[in-house]
Amino acid sequence: MLPLTSLRVSPSPARRLPRTVLITGALGHIGSALVPYLFTHNYRVLVVDNFSTQRYATLLHWSKLGIQVGFTAGDVRDAPLMANLISRADVVVHLAAVTDASTSHEISEIVYDVNTRGTAVAIAELCADLGKPLIFPSTTSVYGVYDGVADEDSVLRPQSPYAFSKLNAEVLLRLTPISELTTILRFGTIYGPSVGMRFHTAVQKWEIEAVLGRPMVIWTDAYDQKRPYLYLGDACSAIGHVLAHELFGETYNVVSGNHTPHEVTDIIKRHRPDARVEFVNHPLLNQYSYTVSGEKFNGTGFQPQGTIQSGIAETMDALAGIRSIT
């Protein structure tokens, strides 16, 4: 078991830390932004990550910001390790997951082992044994193909091993003794920049293709299909909202808006006028259409702040100095 280590580059003023939050998979797209968010909101933060995606830059970023975290390099399926960490926390935010839905068909066994077994066995059972609340970010991909506007009571038709793994984890979580202390947040596809971001999901993939001078590749039939999206800042504030108001025991959709690839790529073209769309006749990414309502969660007082326009602008501004020379 690796000891907790402190990341700190400058002294911080004395402050009251009301609660300790353990974040799994904290170096990724969401976690790298969530840790600074919670730190500035007076939470003590512990994090664990297995470095499977090698996003060491997140640690450097936190240190540069003067953020203090308790960090452990390890795997969430290591029960003794996780028992030790969860015992030190007041609440767990379980971000650790294999998230690339488009390639999940090729690694379905790994996806299940991490996203389902790693959640329901390694995390949920330990939280139940120790009586610790759990926030589980799931995905709106559990709805799959749906006519009309999906809400939390809608029929679920997941279309990829990734979506199935998240739904299976949801079901198992609701069957454990910790159900009343577990909040499931079905996030739309995340967009918006962070130091731990990857470029394998829809918006980020098209942004980096435009920046590198490559075509933004879209399945022909998907150009005008709607999908739910979530601004990264809204994802962080949604978790903060659950913590601040102790909204445990429910399932909520969390979305900033529903958009089509047509809308998204048109916005990207405003920042890179030379960007181009290339249509293909076989499915890419998630090739199905549905719209999701966040009304239930918004009814608790949560107000999404992000827009697809501002989120794309932030990322494209961050990449503004990159120019293709091919």
N, C-alpha and C positions, 0 to 999 in steps of 0.2 A: 504494500500500500504506500503510495506516495504522500509525503506530508503536504499540508497546505502551505503555500508560499505567498508572500505579500508582494504585489506589484505597486511600486510607488516611486515617483521621481521628485516630488516636492511635498512639503508638509501641508496638511489641510487643517483648517481651524477646527476646534473642538465642536462636536455636534452630537445631538441625540439621535441614536439609531434605533427606531422603534421596533423594527422587525428584521429578521435575517431571511433572505430569499436565496434558495439554491436553484441555479439555472443549469440544466443539462444541455449539451450541444451548444455552448454559449459563444463559440467563436464564429458562428455562421452569420448569414444575412440578417436575421432578426436579432440574435443574441448579441452581436457586436454593437448594435444600436440600443438594445434593451438595457444592457449593463450601465452605460452612461446615464440613461433615462432614470433608472432606479436609484443610482448613486446620487444624482442631483435632487431626488425626491426623498432623501434621508433614509434610504434602506441600506442595510449592510448586505453585501453581495458575496455569495460563494458560487464558484462555477466549476464545472467539470466538462472536459472535452477529450476525445481520444485522438485528435489530430488526423483523423482519416482523410480530411480534405486539406490538411496542411496550411490552414489559414493562420500562420504565426503572426502575420501583420496585425491581427486584431490585438494581440498582447502588446505590441509596440505602440499601437494607437492608444490603448488605455493608459499605458505608462506615460506617454507624452501628455495626456490630459490630466495626469496626476490622480488617476482613479485608483483606489485601493480595493483589491478583490482578494478573496481567498481562492487560490487556483489549484486544481488537481488534474493531472493528466491520467485519464482512465476511461474505462468503458462502462456504460450504464448497466450492462449485463453482469458485471462483477458485483454480486450480492453483498459480500462483506464490505467492499469499498463503499457502495451506495448506502448501506446501513449506517456506516460511520458518518457519511456526509449528511444524510437526511436527519439523523439525530441532532445535528448541529443547527438545523434550519427550522424556521417557523412555518414556511410554506415552500413548495417545490413548483417550479415552472419547467415543464418537461419538453424542451425543444429538440432534443437529440432524435434524429431520424434520417433515413435515406429518403431524399426529397425529389429526385429526378424522375418524374412520372413517365416521361417519354422513353426512358431506357429501363424502366422497372420490369418490363416483360422479360428482359434478358437476365435479370438477377432477382427473380421473384422470391427465391428461398432466402436470400440475404435480406431483402426488404421485409419479409414476414418476421424473420428472426429479430431484427432490430426494431421495426416499427410496431409490431404486435407483441411478440414475446418479451422484448425488452421493456415495453411499456407496462403490460398487464402483470407480468411476473416480477421483474426486477424492480420496478418503481411502485406500482399500485399496491402490491402486497406489503412492501416495506412501509409505505405511507400509512396503510391501514394498521399495521402492527404498532407503528409509532404515533398514530393519531394526528398525522400532519396533512393539512389541506394540499390539494394538487390542482394546478392549472395545466390542462392538456390542450395545446393548440393542434386542432385537427384541420380538416380542409373541406371547403365547399365542393370539392371533387367527389365527395360521397354521394351527391345528388345525381351525377351522371346526366343522362339525357332526360330532360324534363320539359313538358309543355306548360307554359304559364310561369308564374313566379313562385319559386320554392321557398318555403319557410321551414322552421325546425320540425314540423309535423309531417312534412312531405315524404312521399315514397323515395327510398334511396336506391339508386341503380349505379353503383361505382363501375367505371369502365377500364381501370388499370390496376395492376397489382399494388401500386402505391395507394390508390384510393381504397382498395379492399383492405389493405393492411391498417389504414387509419380507421376505417369503419369497424373492423374486427376489434381493434383496441378500444374504440368507444363502447362496443357491446360488452366487452370483458370488464371495462371500468365500471359500467353500470351494474354489473353482477357482483362486484366486490363490496366488502363492508364499508369501503371508503366512499361509496357513491354520493352520500350526502355532503361530503367534503370536497367533491371533485367538480370542477367547472370545465366543460368542454367548449372551446372556442373554435368554430368552423371558419377559418380564415379564407378569404378570397386569395387569388394569386397575388403574391407580394410584388410591389414595384417601389422604386425609390432607392437612392444610393446608400450604401454603408461600406465600411472598410472590409467587412466579411462577405460581401455579396458575391454570388456566382452569376453566370450569364446563360443558364440552361432553361429558364422559364420564359414564357412568351414575351413580355415587354423587354426584359433585359437582353434576351437573345436578339431581338430585332434592333435594339439600340446599338449593340456592339457590332452587328453586321453592317449597319449604316456607317458607323465610325470607321470600320476597317475597309470600307469600299466594297463590301460584298452585298449581294441582293438579300433583301428581307424575304425569306422563303415562307410561303403560305400555301396550305392545301386549298385548291380552287374552291371547293364547296364550303370552306370555313370562313371566307373573307367577310361575310356579313352575319356570322353567328355570334351571339352575345355570350359573354362569360363574366363572372364576378371577379373583381380586383380589389386589392386592399393596399393602401398607401402604408409604407413602412412606419412612418410616425404614428399612424392610427393603430397599427398593430401593437406598438409599444404602449401607447396611451390606453388601449383596450385592456391590456394586462394590468396596467396601473389602476385602471378603473375598478377592475375586479378586486384587486388588493385593497384599495382605499375603502370600498363599500362592502367588502366581504361577501361578494355575490357567489357563494359556493353552492353547488348542488344542481346547477342548471346547465343546459346546452344552449349556446347562442351562435347565430351567424354574425360574422363581423365583416362588413364590406364597406368600401368607400364609393363604389359605383359599379355598374355593369356596362361593358363596352365591347365593341367588335374589333377584330384585327384591322378592318378598314379605318376605323376611327384612330386606333393607336398608331398605325403606320403613317397616317396623314399628319398626325402631331409630330412624329419624329422627323418627317420631311420638312417641317417648318424650321427645324434646327439644322438639318443637313439636306438642303434642296437637291443635292445630287443623288440622294438615296433613292433606291428603286425597289420595287416589289417584283418577285418572281413567283409565279404560280406553278404548282406541281399537282399531279393527279393522284397522289397517294397520301394517306394521312400523315400529318406531322404534329407533334405535341398532342394536345387534347383536341380531338377533331369533332367535338359535339357541342351543342348549344344549349344554354339554359341561363336563367336569370334568378338571382337570389335576393331575398329581402333581409335587411338587417333591422327591421322594425322592432323586434322583441328586445334586442340589446339596446337600441337607441331609446326605447321606452324606459330604461333604467337611468337615463340621464346622460348617456354617452352621446357625443356629437362628433362624427368624423370630420376631420379638418382638411384632409388631402383631396386633391383632384388629379385626374390622370394627366391633365395639362401641366400642373405644377410639379408633379412627381417626375415626369419625363424631362421637364426643363432642368430640374436639379441634377439628374444623371447626365444629361447631354452637356450641361455646363461643366460638370466635373470632368468630362471627357473632351472638352473643347479644344485642348491643345494637341489632340491626336489627329493626324491627317494621313490618309493612305497615300503611298507614293507609287502604287502599282497602276 
